Amino acid sequence: GENVGLHLPTLSVQEGDNSIINCAYSNSASDYFIWYKQESGKGPQFIIDIRSNMDKRQGQRVTVLLNKTVKHLSLQIAATQPGDSAVYFCAENDDGGQFYFGTGTSLTVIP
Amino acid sequence: ETGVTQSPTHLIKTRGQQVTLRCSSQSGHNTVSWYQQALGQGPQFIFQYYREEENGRGNFPPRFSGLQFPNYSSELNVNALELDDSALYLCASSLAPKSKNIQYFGAGTRLSVL
């Protein structure tokens, strides 16, 4: 669980485009995942979660995809806006109390 | 806003000193977890409190200790501060200690150890 990681440390997208942020995890026992958004000077903000019995979950402008076979998670943000600029973390949980976080991906939206 | 409040927002201490950080959980949440976030890193789990007892601990030395009060608020205490303790300390509250409960974070306390 401690090896949650992200494929790309930084991502720049044009305003209005779709963004995809990827995350790899190593603990096969992990069965619950959360994506958090962290803006400068703030704590992580919950975006969306998914349980391991699901492959896809949609929220408002966001979609999380889970591929348990390759232990991969992705966050898709539709019509990216300047307010989406932040660091995004995936966090995994293996039925314990703690979440394991990756190092984060910094998303920059270019107006 | 999550309803999780932390105090103080910033703190400067010198090596060897002791520090106490405070957290008020979101209304209805009985579980509090503490995380340390070094600059440029993801949060690292310190420990969790449920029913006023420690309910799980990460890889942190005993000089990191905590308390939870009957109103579910919590304190994080760090003794014998070291330079590497400089970080953002985050508190998160949740409805219950088990998994599949969203942890909602406060804005954190920025601790600088000189």
HADDOCK unambig.tbl for C-alpha pairs under 7 A between the chains (distance, minus, plus):
assign (segid A and resid 32 and name CA) (segid B and resid 100 and name CA) 5.92 0.50 0.50
assign (segid A and resid 42 and name CA) (segid B and resid 107 and name CA) 4.70 0.50 0.50
assign (segid A and resid 43 and name CA) (segid B and resid 90 and name CA) 6.96 0.50 0.50
assign (segid A and resid 43 and name CA) (segid B and resid 105 and name CA) 5.74 0.50 0.50
assign (segid A and resid 43 and name CA) (segid B and resid 106 and name CA) 5.48 0.50 0.50
assign (segid A and resid 43 and name CA) (segid B and resid 107 and name CA) 4.13 0.50 0.50
assign (segid A and resid 43 and name CA) (segid B and resid 108 and name CA) 5.96 0.50 0.50
assign (segid A and resid 44 and name CA) (segid B and resid 105 and name CA) 5.94 0.50 0.50
assign (segid A and resid 45 and name CA) (segid B and resid 105 and name CA) 6.75 0.50 0.50
assign (segid A and resid 46 and name CA) (segid B and resid 104 and name CA) 6.80 0.50 0.50
assign (segid A and resid 93 and name CA) (segid B and resid 99 and name CA) 6.51 0.50 0.50
assign (segid A and resid 95 and name CA) (segid B and resid 98 and name CA) 6.48 0.50 0.50
assign (segid A and resid 95 and name CA) (segid B and resid 99 and name CA) 4.57 0.50 0.50
assign (segid A and resid 96 and name CA) (segid B and resid 98 and name CA) 6.05 0.50 0.50
assign (segid A and resid 96 and name CA) (segid B and resid 99 and name CA) 5.58 0.50 0.50
assign (segid A and resid 97 and name CA) (segid B and resid 48 and name CA) 6.94 0.50 0.50
assign (segid A and resid 97 and name CA) (segid B and resid 56 and name CA) 6.62 0.50 0.50
assign (segid A and resid 97 and name CA) (segid B and resid 97 and name CA) 5.61 0.50 0.50
assign (segid A and resid 97 and name CA) (segid B and resid 98 and name CA) 5.56 0.50 0.50
assign (segid A and resid 97 and name CA) (segid B and resid 99 and name CA) 5.87 0.50 0.50
assign (segid A and resid 98 and name CA) (segid B and resid 45 and name CA) 6.24 0.50 0.50
assign (segid A and resid 101 and name CA) (segid B and resid 42 and name CA) 5.44 0.50 0.50
assign (segid A and resid 101 and name CA) (segid B and resid 43 and name CA) 6.07 0.50 0.50
assign (segid A and resid 102 and name CA) (segid B and resid 42 and name CA) 5.54 0.50 0.50
assign (segid A and resid 103 and name CA) (segid B and resid 41 and name CA) 4.87 0.50 0.50
assign (segid A and resid 103 and name CA) (segid B and resid 42 and name CA) 4.57 0.50 0.50
assign (segid A and resid 104 and name CA) (segid B and resid 42 and name CA) 6.28 0.50 0.50
